[in-house]
């Protein structure tokens, strides 16, 4: 019995530890790392890289000497009959037909066994070397595609992470405001007992507290939805709890001056590198088709042995060997390669055109992101001043109320003004953070 209790305790501790490991909070960078490590898209890109590496090996094998061994055994149940011409039945001495001549003859023996070793090697093929170069370069392209997919996942997680921290900031402010109002409600009730305020003052405060608590409860529900979407972008199990640890202050970093005013660097964008590699691959594709006009030279050789006999006792062994060269010279292919070269050139022009479109799009994105960030930064500065002013008004109104020269209605109005200013500041900070991340996306950070 004691052993069973020990086992149960160990299992319970292990299960509790596992749940503690599964249900955890993530910073933005941790959430991005988790998403990249668990993304099926990233896994697929990694598979594509492994496939590209094997493609290089496959392409390289064409130029490596090839060896092949073949063996066969044949047993003729009935040998094939050959019909001899009538001339074979004429007696050379008399010139007369032989009446006993049978023109049906079976050539060969019943049992045949052969073994052969063949070796060949490609000595020259222009398209082979170009194709090998293209296959190696293809690995670079799929690596760039992996980087592009990782950037896409990073941006998606960023976009899903931000609403959660904004809700957290709103919840913190609501908790602070509720605490302040509850303290004020306690003081007002004491003043009511002393006959200095009316029941209406208490009712107004209780209503304000109830509204704030209802708003906080609504934020709790919104946060559940936001975190579910964050789980989806991270590839995180929906049934497990998750939370965020970063806040607006942590993420609101000031960009470098180079990011706000420097020249646009297209190469910092991963999708631009993919387009660039596409241009190189298409240029190699054109060269590969052009190399198809060159001759191909192959060396070959073989050695074989044969055994023949009507029975297994009276057979004979023979061997054979040969070496040679094979030259393949293309002469006319019905303009097939010409059409392939023209199509490859059109594909190259198409990729170059997409590159120009992408450059224009990047220029526009960077320009708009810089303007949006500067405007959002100015709005945050303005909203901070508004909060300071609203807080000053609210503090003054409280003092007047406690001294008996103000009303609860004035406090309620100042309170609403302060809450609105606080909400506007958080929204402005959120917009600034979004603008900063959009700027990072545009410049490729």
Buried (B, 14 or more C-beta within 10 A) or exposed (E): EEEEEEEEEEEEEEEEEEEEEEEBEBBBEBBBBBBBEBBEBBEEBBEBBEEBBEBBEEBBEEBEEBEEEEEEEEEEEEEEEEEEEEEEBBEEEEEEEEEEEEEEEEEEBBBBBBBBBBBBBBEEBBBBBBBBBBBBBBBBBBBBBBBBBBBBBBBBBBBBBBBBBBBBBBBEBBEEBBEBBBEBBEBBBEBBEEEEBBEEBBEBBBEBBEEBEEBBEEBEEBBEEBBEBBBEBBBBEEEEEBEBBBBBEEBBEEBEEEBBEEEBEBEEBBBBBBBBBBBBBBBBBBBBBBBBBBEBBBBBEBBBBBBBBEEEEEBEEEEEEEEEEEEEEEEEEEEEBEEBBEEBBEBBEEBBEEBEEBBEBBEEBBEBBBEBBEEBBEBBEEBBEBBEEBBEBBEEBBEBBBEEEBBBEBBBBBBBBBBEBBBBBBBBBBBBBBBBBBBBBBBBE
